[in-house]
Amino acid sequence: MVEHRPILTLLAHLVLILGVLTVAFPVWLAFVASTHEVTAFTSGVIPLWPGTEGAANYGAMLGQGMSTSGAPPLLGMMVNSLIMALIIACGKIAISITSAFAIVYFRFPFRNLAFWLIFITLMLPVEVRIVPTFKVVADLGLLNSYAGLTVPLIASATATFLFRQVFLTIPDELMEAARIDGAGPMKFFRDMLIPLSRTNIAALFVILFIYGWNQYLWPLLVTTDAKFYTVVAGIKRMAEAADALPQWNFVMAAVMLAMLPPVAVVVFMQRLFVKGLVETEK
């Protein structure tokens, strides 16, 4: 039975409002900064209300970039980030769901060992193995390419573990019924397991898309050609303009534009994302 206490309800709403303001205020400052001239920040006082240069700043970033920092137009970098994020998200899901399917539904020697070897790689993030990974990518000639940006990041032990746990909750009777009906392993995988994992796939896609979009260190290492710059690494280059003060109005315009694709993915897939995180029964 749910108790309705006005004081607790008011306190809960105040906490939520405070949390929203804490998260939203820096975003508001970034938006305000993106609508002013660069001279608005030389005095050291940050304006709190939008200016009149927003359209010019956003148009300049999308079409021209920042010549002072060597950053190309933002639109091209956003396309690169989008391609990278989509390849990483779809590749991780495809590899993880098939590997989890093999571990759960096939009997082969050292099956559990194979799973735990995959799981142990969680202790070896990209930052730990970045030097040998860069050496391999360089030796294969994959620098300044989409393959070099995505292939080293495309495996996911976390997603394999999550799909394994999902498959373990599916009753064995379902597999037996499919076998009696003449369904082979791949037909059972395609027609039964994938539809049952739809919400989990959606939740993982949102998480992995944001993971790929926000990649910073790896793209910074493997891209020296401006054609393959990603937006997060590009913002870093803008903020560290050589022999000049950063043009914060343009940098903040780039930040606001870089936020749009991840926010759009979360909003568009919100229902499936939440359902995939809280769903416990099939």
ABEGO torsion letter per residue (X at the ends): XBBBBAAAAAAAAAAAAAAAAAAAAAAAAAAAAAABBAAAAAAGBBBABBBAAAAAAAAAAAAAEBAAAGBBBAAAAAAAAAAAAAAAAAAAAAAAAAAAAAAAABBBBGAAAAAAAAAAAAABBAAAAAAAAAAAAAAAGABGBAAAAAAAAABBAAAAAAAAAAAAABBAAAAAAAAAAGBBAAAAAAAAAAAAAAAAAAAAAAAAAAAAAABAAAAAAABABAAABBAAAAAAAAABBBGBBBBAAAAAAAAAAAAAAAAAAAAAAAAAAAAAAABABX
